[in-house]
């Protein structure tokens, strides 16, 4: 897996970086938003892509 395709997903509530993923930056130009389980909050929250 290439390092330039790696992204970090940050919880929108507690601002904790819980997940790392990858995406095709040529196809997806905007920032990724997914509903994932946050270990700190203890529930499903929106996670947004960070730099």
Buried (B, 14 or more C-beta within 10 A) or exposed (E): EEEEEEBBBBBEEEEBEBBEBEEEEEEEEEEEEEEBEBEEBEEEBBBBBEE
